[in-house]
Amino acid sequence: MVSGGLLLAVVYVFLLRYVPPDATPTPGGFVPGRDDLVRAFVPAAAWAFCGLLAAGLFGGWLLAGRMLAPLTRITRAARAASAGSLSHRIELPGRQDEFRELADSFDAMLGRLERQLAEQQRFAANASHELRTPLAITQTLLEVAESDPDAPRTELLARLREVNARAIRLTEALLALSRADQRVFVPEPVDLSLTAEEAAEALLPLAERRGIALEVAGDAAVAPGSPELLLQLVTNLVQNAIVHNVAGGFVRVSTASADGAATLHVENSGEPVPAEAVATLAEPFRRGAERVRGEHQGVGLGLAIVRSIVRAHDGELRLAARGDGGLDVRVALPLRASALGEESAQQGR
């Protein structure tokens, strides 16, 4: 309507005002004047404006409805998600436009949230069960000691110390896993080769007691990350390789820097690992005794912590079973910090 009014104003300013107000007689009749033209044109223009208004209102309503229909579906999905229904999906049909892209991104976000929530619920249930076990054992031992005051205390104290140490290890592992998941660290350059040597030096007595040959080699591999978390990553991998091994076996640790990533390779001998079990090794509370016949009973969070630390550094973790027994683990960390890591670093500073 405004555009039409402006167009008529242009016609009047640049055309009609130059026409004489009254009609001009001529030999063949007369030439209509400005007043004649206005009287003839205004009713038709008024009806045209009414039609334009009706068509504009109806067309605007129809177009707005079609344009806002996808937004309405997205709004309903958002309300369903806020009410706790993460399984709902928009699945917007039609061509690949901005609304379709927004709906697909929203569906992908709901999928990730649903998987993370299910994983957290499963993790919480497993953690509750694992923490309840040492507490129940402690209570049973105390009840036995109370019922028999004359029983020797040495064995009881040793057993209580062992159960308490296991509970402490489990609690520390849960805290490390939570810290890795939250990505609460300031990235700084970390040389994986030096980290591997530090972890190997700390675990060398354990390897010697078990008769395992521990070898560390490789070039400098510097990647941005948390020195504490990356040390925990290497320590968990090397300790896992030592514990789930065989007498007279080996653990080889190597580092390299190539293809835009710093890589860590941990290879160990051991008993054969079923191929179908490799995909589950990094799940929480998967103990070594559940996948190899080993004497060690850990808390089942070693490789789960490794996976979370790798994710926190936007890296890649690959697990593979060796043909002649044991495990082959490769970790690749990008040589440049992600945008999330850089933002965390700025907040830390």
N, C-alpha and C positions, 0 to 999 in steps of 0.2 A: 504494500500500500504506500509506503514512504517512497519507494522507487518510482511508482506511478505518479505520485504527486510531484516529485522532483522533475520527472519528464514533462509533465504539463506546464510546470513553471518555466522550464527551458523553452518550450514552444511559445509561451506567451511573451517571455522577455525578448527572444530573438526573432519572433515572427509577427505575432498578432499586434504588438504595440506599434508596428510600423504601418498597419492597415488603418485608413481613415475611419472614424467612429460611425459616420453615416454612409448610406448607399450612394453611389455615384452614377447618375444617368449617363447612358451611352447611346449611340445611334441604334445599336442592336438590342437595347434593353437597359440593364443597370448592373453595376458591379456591387455585390453585397459588402456592407461595411463591417467594422469590428463587432458592433452590437449584434448584427444579424448572425455572424459566425458564432458568437458566444451563445446566443439563444438556441441555435441549432445544435451546438456541440455539447453543451453542459448536460442536458438530460441523458444523452447517449453515454457520456463519460461517467455520469452517476450510476447508471445501470451497470456499466462495465466494472466500476469500482465495487459495486455490491456483489457481482459475480466473482470478481477477483478475491474479495474478502471471504465468501463462502468456500470457494475452491481452496484458498490458502488455509483456512481453519480445518477443513476436512482432510486436505492433503497433509498438513502438518501433524494432525492427530494420527493419521494412518502411518505416516513415516516415523513419527516418534514411537508409536507402538511397536513397529517392526524393529526399530533400532534398539529399543530398550528391552525387548523380550529376552535377549541373551543375558542382559544385565540382571533381569529379574530372576532368571534361573541361577545365576551366580550368587545372587543375594540369598536365595533359598538354601543353596548349598552351604554358604557361609554360616547361616543361622543353624542349620543342621549340625555343622561341625562344632559350632560354639556350644551346642547342647550335648555334645559328646558322641555324635554319630560320625565317626571318621570313615566309615565304610561307604558313605554316600559319594557318588561321582556325578559330575555335570554331564559329561559326554555330549558336548554341544555339537550338533550336526552343521552342515553347510560348508561354505568355502572358507579357506584359510585367511581370515581377516584378523583385525586386532582383537575382537571379542573371542574368536576361536582360540587365538594364541593365549589370551588371558585365562580362558576356561581350561585349556590343556595344562597350563602352568599350575593352576589351582588344583586340578586333579592329581598332578604329579606331587604337589606339596602334601595333599591329603594322604597319598600313598606312602610317602616317606614318614609322615607323622604316625600313620597307623602301624607301620613296621617298627618304628622306634618305640612306640608305646607298648606294643606286644613284646618287644625285646626287653624293655625295662621291667615290665610286669613279670616276665619269666625270670629275669635276673634277680628281681626282688624276692620272688618265691624261692629261688635256689639259694640266695644269700641267707634268707631267714632259716632255711633248713640247715645250711652248713654251720651257721652260728649257733643254732640250737643244739647241734650234735655235741660239741665240746662241753657246753653247759650241762647237758643231760648226763654226760659221762662224769663230769666233776661232781654233780649232785649224787650220783650213784656211789662213787668212791667215798664220798663223805658219809653217806648213810651206812655203808659197809663198815667204815672205821668207827662210827658211832655205836653200831650194834656190837662190835667186838673191840672193847677198849684195850685188850691185851695183845692185839695183833701187832706185828712189827711195822714200824712207821717208815722204814727206809724205802720199801717198795712202793708204798702209798705216795710218799712225797715225790719219788721219781716219776710215777705215773701222772700225778697232778701237774708236775713241772712240764712234762711232755704235752699234756692236753692244753695247758695254759700257753705254751709256746706256739702250738698250732693255732689257737684262737688269735694270738697276737699277729702271726703271719697272715692269717686270713683278713684281719682288720686292716693291716697295712696294705695288703693287695687291693682291697676294696677302695681304700683312699687313693691309691695310685691310679686305679682304673677310673675313678670319678674325676681326678685331676686331668687325666688325659682326655676324657670325653668333653670336659668343659673348655679345653684349649686355653687355660689360664697360664700363659707364659709369655715372656718377651723374647722373640727370636734373636739369636746371635750366631755368628759363625762357629760351627762345631766340626772338628776333624774326626770323621768316623774311625780312621786308622788309629788315632791316639785313644779314642774311646774304647776301641776293641782291645788295645794293649792293656788299658787300665782294668777292664773287666776280666781279661784273661789272667792278669797278675793276681787279682783278688780270688779267682776261682781255681788257680793252679793247685793249691793244697787239696781241694776236693777231687780234682782230676787225678792227682797222684794217689790218693787213697783208693780210688776205684780202678787204678791201672789204666787210665785213659791218656793217650798221647794228645796233648793240646798244642796246636800250631796256629800262629797268627802271622799273616803276611799281607802284602798289598801296598798300594800307593796311597798318597794323601787323597782324601775324599771329603771336601768341606761343603757343608750344607747348612742353611739357616735353620735354627731350631732351639729347643731347650736342652742345655747340656745335661741337666739332671734326668729328664725324661729319656733322652737318647742313651744315656748310660744305663738306665733301667732297661731299655729295650735290648741293648747288646747283652747285658748281664742275664736277662731272662732267657734269651736265645742260647747263650753258651751254657748256662746252667741246665736248661732243658736238654741240650745235646749231651751233656756229661751224664746226667741222671738216667736218661732213657737210652742207655748204651749197653755194650757188652764188655766183659773183661778183656783187656788187650785191644780195645777198639781205639778209634781216633775221633778227634773233633778238629776241623779245619775252618779257620776264620780268615776271610780275605775282604779287602775293600778296593774300590776303584772309582774313577770319575769319568763318565763318558755319556754321550747322547743327552746332555743337559740334565744329568741326574748323578747323585752320589749313591753308590750301591754298596751294600753289605751282603756277603755271602757266608752262610754258616752251614757246613756239611758235616754230618756225623754218621758213623756206623751204628749198627744196632740190629735188633730183630726186625723182620719184615713188617711193614705197616700196610694194612689193607688199603687198596686204592679208594674204595668207597668211604673210608674213614678220614681221608685227608681233608675233605671239605669241612669237617666238623671239628678239626683239631683246635681252631681258634675260638670256639664257642666257650662261654664261661662255664667253669666247673667241670671241664673235661679233663680228668686226671689221666696221667700216663698209664696207670694200671688198667684203664678202660680200653686202651688201644694197643699196649704192648705188655708183655708179662714182666713187669719190673717190680723191684722191691720198694721203690720210693712211693710214698703217698704224699703228694703235695696238696695245695689248696685248690688246684684246678683253674687258676687264673693267669698263669704265666703267659701263654700265647694270646689269651684274650686281652691282656694288658699291652702286649706287643702290637696287636691289631689296632687297638685304640690309639696308641702313640703314633703309629704310622698314619692313621686317618687324621690325627691332629696336625700332622706335618704335611698333609695332602700328598702322601706318598703311596706306594703300592707294595703289597705283601703277597709273595707267592710261596706256597708250600707244595712240595712234591715228594713222593716216596721214592727212595733209591731202589734200584733193581736188586741189589744184593743186601738190602736191609738198611734201616736208618732213614733219616730225613734230610731233605735239601731245602733250605730256606733262603729266599732272596728278598731283600728290602731295597727299594729304590726311592730316594728322596729328591724332590726337585731342587735345583741349585738356586732358585729364586723363591723368596717367601711369597705366599699368597696374599691377596688383598686383606683377608681376614687376619692373617698373621701380622701384616704391616699395621693394620688398625689396632690390634692388640699391643703391638710394640709402641705405637704412639700413645695409647692410653697408659701403658706402663711407665713411659717417660714422663 
